[in-house]
Amino acid sequence: MAHLRLCAPLSDAFRRHSDALLPLVAAVGFKAPSDERFGGKTQFLECSTSIADSQLPERLADAGYLAALASGRFHSFACDLGPAWSEYGLAQSAAGFPRYVPVSGRLDEATYLRQAKRNVAFLRGRFGGSLKIENLNYFQTGAYDMVCEPSFITRIVEDLGLELLFDVSHAMISAANLGVPIVSYVDALPLGRATELHVSATRRINGVIEDAHDMPGAHEYVLVEHVGRTPLDRFLTIEHYRDGPALVAEYHRLVAANQGSA
């Protein structure tokens, strides 16, 4: 394993096993605002709103994100890369997994960039930490067009001066559904700005590859190692939320692997 600092995702499984997990990690990742505090740990906050959403400030205020960012407790804040639509919704696949779907107002690249720049300026005026965007997993609903293309991701990250929250399973799904070899897809991303990695295993259900958040295995860690070839200070989060004892065991294994590679 590449040498990485470890981050645990805040979840019910984490809360049940926090006494065992906290000594193993340097950071805790939040999916939503929370008053929970973990002394001595770096704290990351993320949301599922697009960085180019024209109503981003209002959405963040209504959901409590702006107050959380103003608290000074968070090292970084991440938004999603898309969808690139003025209005979009959330549906479910046949197996019950979430899918973005377009509603109206498809954004072209120039409009996306203009709105994203405005939102980044808004956030930087209220938050002094790092700003990140997370890569999405491509599905053929129309909502994921453009925003899952590596060239587009690279342009947005570089033009807006953002960091990349690189989700390994999202990249695996995008590469598979776009018909691109996974290593080629990953290598076309701005890995030099990927300061945070999320890893979990996908699962194929009824012929469709889904972001199941299963425990990662050898295939996923090969990609983590591949990204780790670019020298950068990174955090790694295992995005598994169901089996607390298995999560603890996996973090123990990663700690041992990191110590062995030091």
MIPAMAR-447040 format. One line per 5 residues: number of its first residue (from 1); their letters; for each residue y, x, z of N, C-alpha, C. Coordinates in steps of 0.001 Angstrom, whole numbers. Layout:
<recs>
NUM> A> Y,X,Z,Y,X,Z,Y,X,Z  ...
</recs>
This chain:
<recs>
1> MAHLR> -1204,830,0,0,0,0,1260,869,0  2246,456,-797,3545,1094,-730,4129,863,668  4960,1801,1129,5540,1652,2455,6627,580,2407  6433,-494,3156,7348,-1628,3175,7565,-2075,4608  8764,-2568,4869,8986,-3231,6147,8522,-4678,6022
6> LCAPL> 7972,-5209,7086,7331,-6511,7021,8223,-7602,7602  8135,-8773,6981,8885,-9957,7401,7909,-11120,7534  8051,-11916,8572,7205,-13099,8761,8013,-14351,8446  7398,-15323,7762,8109,-16567,7458,8079,-17522,8643  9241,-18081,8967,9312,-19046,10061,8591,-20329,9649
11> SDAFR> 7616,-20731,10433,6800,-21912,10128,6133,-22360,11421  5435,-23490,11355,4695,-23939,12530,3607,-22938,12904  2948,-22354,11885,1923,-21342,12157,2546,-20127,12840  3734,-19735,12382,4437,-18617,13022,4740,-18944,14480  5261,-20143,14730,5635,-20515,16095,4428,-20509,17024
16> RHSDA> 3279,-20954,16517,2074,-20981,17355,1570,-19581,17676  1893,-18614,16843,1357,-17263,17002,2455,-16213,17039  3653,-16616,17452,4783,-15690,17428,4582,-14494,18350  3901,-14682,19483,3688,-13560,20400,2883,-12454,19727  1969,-12838,18843,1155,-11836,18146,1857,-11299,16908
21> LLPLV> 2666,-12136,16229,3284,-11735,14972,4541,-10889,15159  5373,-11237,16122,6669,-10568,16237,6566,-9056,16438  5598,-8539,17208,5517,-7078,17330,5133,-6372,16016  4634,-7137,15046,4145,-6532,13809,5200,-6479,12710  6300,-7218,12874,7260,-7356,11785,8646,-6884,12206
26> AAVGF> 9437,-6551,11182,10814,-6127,11418,11805,-7249,11157  11340,-8339,10542,12254,-9407,10132,11563,-10754,10187  12399,-11814,10185,11914,-13192,10128,12694,-13901,9020  11979,-14650,8171,12607,-15363,7065,12716,-16848,7357  13900,-17415,7130,14180,-18826,7386,14306,-19569,6055
31> KAPSD> 13627,-20712,5945,13746,-21572,4768,14841,-22614,4917  15391,-22727,6111,16434,-23713,6394,17206,-23234,7609  18418,-23738,7803,19179,-23359,8997,18417,-23698,10278  18564,-22849,11269,17882,-23049,12540,18632,-22279,13619  18589,-22783,14837,19214,-22096,15961,18272,-21089,16608
36> ERFGG> 17038,-20998,16112,16076,-20075,16697,16537,-18631,16505  16360,-17835,17532,16797,-16441,17505,15634,-15535,17863  15593,-14378,17219,14522,-13415,17457,15173,-12048,17627  15367,-11687,18878,16089,-10473,19201,15477,-9235,18575  16327,-8394,18001,15867,-7144,17414,15275,-7273,16037
41> KTQFL> 15243,-8486,15478,14659,-8694,14151,15764,-9027,13134  15657,-8435,11960,16516,-8826,10852,16164,-10252,10456  17175,-11061,10136,16911,-12460,9794,17458,-12765,8406  16598,-13368,7570,16953,-13763,6218,17007,-15285,6136  17924,-15796,5327,18036,-17239,5119,17986,-17519,3623
46> ECSTS> 17274,-18568,3232,17218,-18937,1819,17266,-20452,1667  17680,-20886,476,17700,-22303,161,17111,-22504,-1228  16815,-23747,-1573,16202,-24055,-2860,17213,-24586,-3872  18504,-24433,-3599,19542,-24892,-4518,19843,-23819,-5550  20089,-24232,-6775,20405,-23283,-7846,21743,-22609,-7597
51> IADSQ> 21817,-21312,-7874,23061,-20579,-7738,24124,-21101,-8699  23714,-21819,-9756,24653,-22352,-10735,24929,-23837,-10525  24476,-24409,-9432,24703,-25826,-9149,26192,-26071,-8944  26764,-26998,-9682,28199,-27260,-9583,28592,-27820,-8219  27623,-28344,-7466,27905,-28907,-6144,27362,-28020,-5019
56> LPERL> 27130,-26758,-5322,26550,-25863,-4317,27342,-25844,-3006  28667,-25676,-3010,29386,-25650,-1725,29166,-26908,-890  29218,-28064,-1538,29026,-29320,-806,27597,-29444,-280  26636,-29073,-1108,25233,-29166,-670,24973,-28246,521  25511,-27033,473,25290,-26090,1569,25983,-26549,2843
61> ADAGY> 27162,-27126,2695,27870,-27633,3876,27109,-28793,4503  26663,-29738,3682,25966,-30922,4195,24655,-30567,4887  23972,-29520,4394,22670,-29146,4958,22773,-28140,6093  23981,-27751,6472,24164,-26849,7602,24098,-25369,7271  23990,-25037,5988,23870,-23622,5612,25161,-22849,5862
66> LAALA> 26311,-23446,5573,27566,-22718,5735,27802,-22373,7198  27488,-23300,8082,27621,-23013,9507,26667,-21901,9925  25452,-21918,9390,24476,-20877,9719,24951,-19510,9225  25498,-19467,8013,25973,-18201,7474,27168,-17668,8258  27986,-18581,8764,29156,-18174,9535,28782,-17659,10925
71> SGRFH> 27541,-17881,11362,27117,-17477,12698,26971,-15974,12844  26845,-15266,11739,26661,-13825,11788,25244,-13379,12089  24304,-14320,12149,22923,-13976,12521,22085,-13510,11345  22544,-13766,10111,21684,-13535,8960,22137,-12320,8148  21150,-11533,7773,21390,-10320,6988,21634,-10647,5521
76> SFACD> 20954,-11686,5012,21095,-12040,3604,20908,-13532,3409  21355,-13999,2243,21198,-15403,1871,20756,-15457,414  19737,-16278,136,19183,-16371,-1212,19226,-17803,-1723  19582,-17942,-2995,19502,-19214,-3711,18454,-19083,-4812  18054,-20210,-5384,17160,-20189,-6539,17941,-19857,-7801
81> LGPAW> 17221,-19392,-8818,17827,-19069,-10104,18136,-20305,-10938  17534,-21399,-10640,17740,-22590,-11444,17294,-23820,-10672  17168,-24925,-11388,17226,-25124,-12843,18646,-25035,-13400  18717,-24811,-14714,19999,-24731,-15402,20367,-26099,-15971  20506,-27063,-15064,20883,-28425,-15415,21933,-28916,-14431
86> SEYGL> 22854,-29746,-14901,23848,-30317,-13997,23190,-31226,-12970  22200,-31991,-13418,21441,-32845,-12513,19958,-32609,-12751  19229,-32434,-11670,17783,-32228,-11758,17140,-32856,-10528  15869,-33160,-10664,15152,-33787,-9571,13893,-33013,-9239  13178,-33523,-8247,11934,-32899,-7811,10818,-33926,-7896
91> AQSAA> 9776,-33585,-8659,8614,-34462,-8795,7385,-33728,-8268  6221,-34323,-8462,4973,-33697,-8044,4018,-33609,-9219  3254,-32519,-9241,2196,-32402,-10237,1061,-33338,-9860  68,-33438,-10734,-1086,-34302,-10454,-1804,-33882,-9185  -1717,-32584,-8855,-2373,-32069,-7646,-1462,-32096,-6431
96> GFPRY> -241,-32615,-6597,655,-32760,-5461,1581,-31593,-5198  1728,-30690,-6168,2617,-29546,-5996,3984,-29857,-6605  5051,-29274,-6054,6410,-29635,-6508,6733,-29112,-7904  7520,-29906,-8633,7997,-29544,-9965,9454,-29976,-10099  10301,-29059,-10546,11641,-29472,-10944,11549,-30212,-12271
101> VPVSG> 12348,-31260,-12401,12426,-32007,-13658,13895,-32191,-14016  14237,-32090,-15301,15628,-32270,-15704,16034,-33737,-15653  17306,-33966,-15374,17857,-35324,-15387,18914,-35428,-16479  19963,-34634,-16382,21009,-34671,-17410,21865,-33410,-17329  22551,-33106,-18433,23518,-32014,-18449,22911,-30636,-18472
106> RLDEA> 22162,-30340,-19525,21587,-28996,-19648,22700,-27953,-19784  22600,-26838,-19042,23607,-25796,-19065,23245,-24731,-20095  24209,-24353,-20914,23965,-23188,-21761,24250,-21935,-20926  23968,-20778,-21489,24066,-19546,-20707,25496,-19290,-20236  26482,-19548,-21097,27872,-19296,-20722,28310,-20204,-19581
111> TYLRQ> 27925,-21480,-19631,28293,-22419,-18562,27595,-22058,-17264  26315,-21716,-17369,25558,-21284,-16183,26260,-20103,-15527  26595,-19106,-16328,27199,-17893,-15785,28550,-18194,-15137  29327,-19053,-15758,30637,-19395,-15205,30495,-20093,-13848  29585,-21056,-13766,29395,-21768,-12506,28778,-20866,-11442
116> AKRNV> 27843,-20016,-11851,27217,-19100,-10894,28241,-18114,-10346  29125,-17602,-11199,30169,-16681,-10734,31076,-17358,-9723  31433,-18613,-9983,32280,-19349,-9056,31578,-19522,-7703  30287,-19824,-7732,29550,-20013,-6486,29374,-18705,-5722  29133,-17624,-6450,29004,-16321,-5795,30320,-15943,-5121
121> AFLRG> 31441,-16176,-5804,32742,-15888,-5202,32964,-16741,-3957  32562,-18008,-4023,32671,-18892,-2857,31862,-18339,-1686  30621,-17945,-1943,29761,-17442,-878,30287,-16133,-302  30760,-15257,-1170,31262,-13966,-678,32539,-14132,145  33246,-15222,-80,34425,-15491,735,34083,-15985,2125
126> RFGGS> 32804,-16343,2351,32396,-16919,3631,31235,-16195,4293  30657,-15225,3598,29469,-14550,4125,29517,-13079,3727  29401,-12214,4710,29507,-10787,4444,28190,-10085,4199  27074,-10829,4247,25766,-10209,4033,25401,-10120,2563  24175,-9737,2303,23677,-9604,936,23390,-10972,333
131> LKIEN> 23678,-11128,-954,23363,-12351,-1690,22235,-12068,-2662  21274,-12980,-2704,20088,-12798,-3534,19814,-14062,-4339  19075,-13887,-5436,18512,-15028,-6137,17013,-14825,-6260  16277,-15931,-6195,14814,-15893,-6255,14334,-16395,-7608  13400,-15655,-8198,12811,-16063,-9475,11932,-17301,-9289
136> LNYFQ> 11994,-18199,-10262,11210,-19434,-10230,9886,-19257,-10962  9006,-20238,-10801,7732,-20255,-11533,7848,-21224,-12712  7564,-20739,-13900,7795,-21530,-15112,6715,-22589,-15318  7174,-23840,-15486,6318,-24940,-15916,7019,-25658,-17065  6241,-26314,-17895,6784,-26927,-19109,7307,-28337,-18835
141> TGAYD> 8282,-28429,-17933,8936,-29713,-17685,10294,-29790,-18372  10786,-28648,-18859,12128,-28565,-19410,13135,-28022,-18417  12823,-28138,-17123,13762,-27694,-16091,13766,-26179,-15910  12704,-25524,-16348,12565,-24086,-16106,12940,-23239,-17316  13345,-23886,-18407,13703,-23140,-19608,14879,-22216,-19313
146> MVCEP> 14870,-21077,-19927,15899,-20040,-19844,15847,-19276,-18528  15784,-19958,-17387,15962,-19278,-16106,14752,-18447,-15690  13620,-18590,-16377,12442,-17782,-16068,12248,-16628,-17046  13155,-16484,-17994,13068,-15392,-18950,13584,-14107,-18309  12807,-13017,-18348,13236,-11773,-17689,14603,-11278,-18143
151> SFITR> 14923,-11420,-19427,16220,-10941,-19908,17364,-11733,-19268  17159,-13036,-19079,18178,-13869,-18437,18301,-13503,-16961  17172,-13351,-16287,17187,-12971,-14870,17932,-11656,-14684  17643,-10694,-15553,18299,-9388,-15463,19809,-9516,-15650  20221,-10311,-16629,21656,-10474,-16868,22356,-11085,-15662
156> IVEDL> 21770,-12120,-15083,22404,-12793,-13953,22494,-11854,-12755  21408,-11154,-12462,21402,-10226,-11328,22460,-9139,-11521  22511,-8568,-12712,23429,-7458,-12949,24877,-7921,-13086  25127,-8997,-13833,26505,-9447,-14036,27141,-9956,-12753  26335,-10550,-11866,26883,-11113,-10640,26746,-10164,-9453
161> GLELL> 26124,-8993,-9665,25976,-8026,-8591,25102,-8513,-7454  24023,-9241,-7795,23135,-9826,-6794,21896,-8969,-6593  21182,-9235,-5513,19862,-8666,-5298,18820,-9699,-5735  17615,-9220,-6004,16531,-10099,-6430,15528,-10278,-5305  15298,-11555,-4939,14178,-11888,-4070,13006,-12148,-5013
166> FDVSH> 12111,-11190,-5097,11039,-11244,-6095,9805,-11920,-5507  9494,-13104,-6038,8313,-13856,-5616,7171,-13533,-6567  6140,-12881,-6040,5025,-12398,-6867,4277,-13562,-7503  3968,-14600,-6736,3202,-15711,-7301,4018,-16461,-8351  5332,-16567,-8150,6175,-17199,-9167,6109,-16412,-10474
171> AMISA> 6143,-15085,-10369,6055,-14254,-11573,4701,-14415,-12256  3634,-14506,-11480,2301,-14676,-12051,2208,-16000,-12805  2769,-17057,-12226,2736,-18362,-12882,3589,-18345,-14140  4788,-17769,-14060,5663,-17709,-15230,5009,-16930,-16361  4450,-15777,-16046,3813,-14970,-17083,2653,-15720,-17735
176> ANLGV> 1836,-16382,-16915,691,-17119,-17457,1149,-18271,-18339  2132,-19026,-17894,2567,-20210,-18638,3437,-19877,-19846  4032,-18689,-19843,4807,-18241,-20998,3964,-17419,-21968  2721,-17131,-21584,1825,-16370,-22454,2185,-14905,-22567  2684,-14328,-21458,3104,-12928,-21440,2213,-12161,-20461
181> PIVSY> 1740,-10947,-20804,982,-10159,-19823,1807,-9945,-18552  1172,-10064,-17412,1904,-10044,-16160,2648,-8737,-15951  2070,-7616,-16275,2762,-6343,-16071,3979,-6241,-16986  3844,-6720,-18217,4987,-6716,-19134,6102,-7608,-18600  5726,-8760,-18062,6723,-9675,-17497,7441,-9024,-16322
186> VDALP> 6678,-8450,-15412,7259,-7843,-14218,8150,-6654,-14588  7688,-5831,-15510,8451,-4639,-15872,9771,-4968,-16553  9886,-6179,-17109,11136,-6584,-17760,12151,-7140,-16767  11773,-7264,-15499,12670,-7775,-14471,13498,-6637,-13868  14615,-6955,-13228,15459,-5919,-12617,14902,-5446,-11280
191> LGRAT> 13792,-4721,-11321,13091,-4333,-10104,13918,-3405,-9231  14861,-2699,-9837,15725,-1833,-9055,16631,-2572,-8097  16685,-3900,-8235,17468,-4729,-7318,16589,-5660,-6482  15281,-5490,-6571,14347,-6347,-5822,14195,-5804,-4403  15032,-6285,-3502,15052,-5783,-2130,14130,-6562,-1196
196> ELHVS> 13627,-7680,-1649,12761,-8520,-823,11644,-9065,-1700  10405,-8978,-1198,9243,-9449,-1942,8542,-10548,-1152  8156,-11613,-1859,7295,-12642,-1289,5947,-12562,-1997  4873,-12602,-1235,3554,-12525,-1855,2639,-13595,-1277  1914,-14257,-2166,862,-15206,-1799,-24,-15356,-3022
201> ATRRI> -1136,-16034,-2851,-2059,-16217,-3969,-1884,-17590,-4596  -1971,-17614,-5916,-1966,-18877,-6640,-3395,-19443,-6667  -3491,-20678,-7148,-4807,-21296,-7292,-4796,-22173,-8546  -5873,-22115,-9309,-5972,-22952,-10499,-6653,-24265,-10121  -5926,-25375,-10331,-6425,-26692,-9963,-6380,-27577,-11201
206> NGVIE> -7541,-28099,-11590,-7628,-28932,-12801,-7015,-28233,-14010  -7239,-26919,-14083,-6768,-26146,-15221,-5331,-25694,-15143  -4628,-26041,-14057,-3215,-25682,-13914,-3070,-24678,-12775  -2377,-23577,-13046,-2148,-22581,-11998,-1015,-23062,-11112  -1258,-23119,-9801,-318,-23689,-8854,89,-22655,-7797
211> DAHDM> 1293,-22814,-7282,1793,-21955,-6218,1267,-22491,-4892  10,-22152,-4595,-697,-22755,-3462,-403,-22085,-2130  286,-20948,-2133,583,-20194,-920,-700,-19836,-167  -1752,-19535,-932,-2973,-19027,-313,-2753,-17581,135  -3657,-17085,964,-3543,-15707,1431,-3682,-14749,253
216> PGAHE> -2777,-13794,99,-2858,-12878,-1041,-4094,-11994,-974  -4512,-11545,-2169,-5666,-10667,-2272,-5329,-9431,-3085  -6377,-8769,-3560,-6200,-7486,-4245,-5298,-7607,-5464  -5450,-8684,-6240,-4660,-8833,-7465,-3170,-8893,-7162  -2802,-9635,-6127,-1393,-9755,-5765,-842,-8431,-5238
221> YVLVE> -1652,-7721,-4465,-1166,-6464,-3899,-1048,-5367,-4953  -1814,-5474,-6024,-1614,-4545,-7144,-199,-4684,-7686  273,-5913,-7802,1640,-6137,-8291,2671,-5663,-7269  2400,-5847,-5987,3305,-5325,-4960,3417,-3813,-5091  2291,-3143,-5268,2294,-1687,-5463,3050,-1318,-6729
226> HVGRT> 2870,-2100,-7765,3537,-1827,-9035,5060,-1885,-8866  5546,-2912,-8188,6978,-3029,-7934,7452,-1879,-7048  6590,-1465,-6125,6946,-404,-5188,7122,959,-5810  6817,1092,-7102,7036,2385,-7765,8514,2699,-7889  9360,1669,-7918,10802,1897,-7983,11307,2107,-6563
231> PLDRF> 11932,3255,-6281,12334,3572,-4900,13447,2663,-4412  13159,1944,-3342,14128,1009,-2787,13641,583,-1408  14583,303,-534,14246,-198,793,13917,-1684,670  12680,-2077,962,12239,-3448,718,11559,-4060,1941  11632,-5393,1985,10878,-6171,2964,9816,-6978,2229
236> LTIEH> 8662,-7150,2858,7563,-7925,2283,7208,-9079,3211  7182,-10304,2643,6805,-11502,3377,5529,-12083,2793  4563,-12414,3647,3375,-13148,3219,3695,-14635,3329  3763,-15315,2187,4105,-16737,2197,2844,-17587,2352  2315,-17563,3557,1153,-18384,3892,1498,-19134,5166
241> YRDGP> 1268,-20447,5174,1792,-21283,6250,732,-22082,7008  -540,-21911,6657,-1553,-22806,7228,-2376,-22151,8341  -2948,-21008,8073,-3917,-20385,8979,-3240,-19274,9776  -2791,-19613,10984,-2088,-18641,11808,-2898,-17402,12147  -4157,-17534,12623,-4948,-16346,12933,-5165,-15452,11712
246> ALVAE> -5371,-16056,10540,-5534,-15251,9336,-4246,-14512,9002  -3092,-15154,9232,-1803,-14518,8986,-1618,-13320,9910  -1945,-13489,11175,-1849,-12380,12129,-2750,-11226,11690  -3976,-11544,11298,-4913,-10500,10873,-4393,-9754,9649  -3781,-10478,8718,-3275,-9828,7511,-2083,-8922,7822
251> YHRLV> -1216,-9344,8713,-107,-8470,9099,-610,-7235,9839  -1628,-7394,10669,-2246,-6223,11304,-2765,-5260,10239  -3399,-5791,9211,-3941,-4939,8150,-2828,-4204,7419  -1721,-4887,7155,-608,-4263,6450,56,-3191,7294  171,-3441,8593,731,-2417,9479,-126,-1173,9443
256> AANQG> -1451,-1344,9515,-2349,-196,9471,-2242,525,8121  -2129,-240,7039,-2024,369,5715,-729,1149,5586  361,611,6122,1641,1313,6064,1602,2592,6872  968,2533,8038,864,3718,8870,12,4782,8196  -1005,4318,7486,-1878,5277,6799,-1213,5943,5623
261> SA> -203,5263,5024,469,5836,3861,1716,6611,4222  2074,6582,5524,3312,7245,5952,3160,8770,5902
</recs>
